[in-house]
Amino acid sequence: MIPIEYWLVFSSLLFVIGAYGVLTRRNAIVVLMCIEIMLNAANINLVMFSSYHSTLHTTADPSGQVFALFSIAIAAAEVAVGLAIILSVYRRYQTVDVDKINMLRW
């Protein structure tokens, strides 16, 4: 079995990579992909802690895995809505550069 520290380091690296991409990229589609990377890092933590808790106790507790499934469903809905917004903005402004799009500002 892989130690818990390895999973924590792996998910932390994924989260940092995703956060770096969100903060530095200008393309809206790349920003959405980086948000998905951050959500996957959180899902890895949920499943890892659920598995770790199940190995410590005699009863299996799948609550972390159930939360990960809900998170995946929310991520799919977020991608659908985000892509719809990006397509709408692209049709209007002919760009997906988040710096050039200021239609949501007052």
N, C-alpha and C positions, 0 to 999 in steps of 0.2 A: 504494500500500500504506500502511496506517495505521501510524505509528511504534509501536514497542514500548512507549514510555513511556505512550502513551494507554491501551493495554490494561492496563498495570500500575496506572495511576491508577483506571481503571474497576473492575478487580477488587478493588483495595484499598477503594474506596468501598462496593462491594457487601458485602465482608467486614465492614467496620465497621458498616454498617447492620444486617447480620444479627446481629453480636455485641451491638450496642446493644439490639436487639429481644429477644434471649435474656436479657440481664441485666435488662431493665426491665419486660417484660410478665409478666402473671400468668396469662393464659389458656394452657393447655397446647397447644392447637391452633396458636395464634400462635407459640409457642415452636418448635414443629416446623417451621412455615413459615420462621421465621428461620434455623433450622439448615439448611434446604434452600437458602436464599439464600447462606449461607456455603459450602456444598458447591458451588454453582454458581460462586462466585467462584474456588474452587480449580480447578474444571474449566476455566474461562476461562484461568487461568494455565497449566495443563497443555497445552491446545491451542495457546495463543499461543507458548509456548516451543518446542513441537514444530515449529510452522510457521516460527518464527524460525530454528531450527536447520537446517531443510530449505532455507531460502533461502541460508544461509551455505555449505552444503556441496552437492556435486553429487548425493549420494545422499539419497533421501527417508528420513526416520526417523519412522515413525508411532507411536513408543512413547508419546509424550505423549497422542496421541489414543486409543490403546488403554487407557491408564490412566484417561482421562476416561470411556470407556465402562464400565470396571469400577466407577468411582466412581458413575456414574449407576445402575448395577445395585444397588450397595450402598445408595444413597439410596432407591431404590424399596423395597427390603427393610426399610430403617429406617422408612420411612413406614408400611408395612403393620403392622409390629410396634408402632410407636408409637401408631397409631390404635387397634389392638386393646387396648393397655394403657389408653389414654384412655377407650375405651368401657367397659371393665371397671370402671375407677375411677368413671366417671359413673354406672353402674348401681348401684354400692354407695353412693356419697356424694352423688349428685345435684348434683355440681359438677365443673368442670374447672379451678377456680382452684388454681394450684400452691401457694399459701400455705396454703390450707385443707386440703390433702391431706397428711397426715403418716403414712400407713399403712406407708411403707417405713422410717420411723425407729424406733429401738429405744426 
